Amino acid sequence: MYAVIESGGKQYKVEEGTSLLVDRLDAKDGDKVSLRPVLFRDGDVIVGAKDLAKVKVEAKVAGHLRGPKIKVFKYKAKKGYRKRAGHRSELTKLEVTSLKGAKGGAAKKADAEKAPAKADGEES
């Protein structure tokens, strides 16, 4: 069972117990955060856009940190132009605590779709 979640304009594949680094969230250490699922898969059942409102992905904020320093250097030959800058991303470490999906409704729909397909194949 896994989910694809969206945070900060990026998508991440997560399972229960996964830890990941995302762009800085406005939450304190130890807070629970709910993440927006884009896709949810439980075995053979894939939950699409219609049933995603029933899916809940919760994570715990494990801490805030900064990414590695990225050095930027601009240079133009024979012009005396040199510019140096740097950047460090502000990050939040999350630990996924629970994935709760719409097992009942999604599984029944998937079984209902598979059953007529098999019956049609047998008649031909």
C-alpha positions in Angstrom: 0.0 0.0 0.0 1.4 3.4 -1.0 0.3 6.9 -1.9 1.6 9.7 -4.0 1.3 13.0 -2.2 1.8 16.6 -3.2 3.7 19.1 -1.1 5.2 22.4 -2.2 4.4 21.8 -5.9 6.3 18.5 -5.9 5.1 14.9 -5.7 6.5 12.1 -3.5 5.7 8.4 -3.3 5.2 7.4 0.4 4.4 4.3 2.4 3.7 4.0 6.1 6.9 4.7 8.1 8.6 6.6 5.3 10.6 9.7 6.1 11.0 12.5 3.6 12.3 16.0 3.1 9.9 18.6 1.8 10.0 22.4 1.4 9.5 24.2 4.7 6.1 23.8 6.2 4.5 26.2 8.8 4.3 23.6 11.6 6.2 23.0 14.9 8.2 19.9 15.7 6.0 17.0 16.7 2.9 18.4 15.0 0.7 16.2 12.9 0.2 17.3 9.3 -2.2 16.0 6.7 -0.9 15.7 3.2 -2.9 15.9 -0.1 -2.9 12.6 -1.9 -2.7 12.5 -5.7 -2.9 8.7 -6.0 -3.5 5.8 -3.6 -2.8 2.2 -4.3 -3.8 -0.8 -2.0 -2.8 -4.1 -3.6 -4.5 -4.3 -7.0 -6.9 -1.4 -6.3 -5.9 2.0 -7.5 -7.9 4.9 -6.2 -8.2 7.7 -8.7 -9.4 11.3 -8.5 -13.0 10.5 -7.7 -12.3 8.7 -4.4 -9.3 10.7 -3.2 -11.4 12.7 -0.8 -11.8 9.6 1.3 -8.0 8.9 1.5 -6.1 10.4 4.4 -2.3 10.6 4.6 -1.0 11.8 8.0 2.6 12.7 8.9 4.5 13.9 11.9 7.0 16.8 11.7 10.3 15.3 12.8 12.2 18.6 12.5 13.3 21.6 10.5 16.6 21.8 8.8 18.5 23.4 5.9 19.7 21.8 2.7 23.2 21.9 1.4 24.7 25.2 0.2 24.5 25.7 -3.5 27.1 28.0 -4.9 26.3 30.2 -7.9 29.0 32.0 -9.8 28.5 34.2 -12.9 31.4 35.2 -15.0 31.8 37.0 -18.4 35.2 36.7 -20.0 37.2 39.9 -20.7 34.5 42.2 -19.1 35.5 42.2 -15.4 32.1 40.8 -14.5 32.1 38.3 -11.6 29.2 37.7 -9.3 29.0 35.2 -6.5 26.0 34.1 -4.6 24.7 31.1 -2.6 21.5 29.5 -1.5 20.3 27.0 1.1 16.9 25.5 1.0 14.7 25.6 4.1 13.4 22.0 4.6 11.0 20.1 6.9 11.6 16.4 7.7 8.3 14.4 7.8 7.6 10.8 9.0 4.5 9.3 7.5 2.5 7.8 10.3 -0.7 6.5 8.6 -2.3 5.9 5.2 -6.0 5.4 5.4 -7.9 4.6 2.2 -11.4 4.0 1.0 -10.9 0.2 1.0 -14.6 -0.8 1.0 -15.9 1.4 -1.8 -12.9 1.2 -4.1 -12.5 -2.6 -3.7 -16.2 -3.2 -4.5 -16.1 -1.0 -7.6 -13.0 -2.8 -8.8 -14.5 -6.2 -8.3 -17.7 -5.1 -10.0 -15.8 -3.9 -13.1 -13.7 -7.1 -13.3 -16.7 -9.5 -13.0 -18.6 -8.4 -16.2 -15.3 -8.4 -18.2 -14.7 -12.1 -17.4 -18.3 -13.0 -18.2 -18.1 -11.4 -21.6 -14.8 -13.2 -22.4 -16.4 -16.6 -21.5 -19.4 -16.1 -23.8 -17.3 -15.4 -26.9 
